[in-house]
């Protein structure tokens, strides 16, 4: 029982540390990426939004800026909130 508790505590500690390193962003609606550093963008779909590295080809996206290629391809007639694919 004690082993399970210790393992749970270690996992919880690492999970908390990983999310503590995430930079919160999106406070400025006109430029949500303003708080993010070089090579990262604000992922608005997360709650709360956090800075993450840009996405590789084939990953789902909503904005061009989140893709390494700066191209998020969406179906014709898609709404701005609809998902596309990084090209």
PyMOL commands that set and color helices and strands:
alter all, ss='L'
color gray80, all
select helices_A, chain A and resi 2-20+64-66
alter helices_A, ss='H'
color red, helices_A
select strands_A, chain A and resi 40-43+50-53+60-61+72-73+84-86
alter strands_A, ss='S'
color yellow, strands_A
deselect
rebuild
show_as cartoon
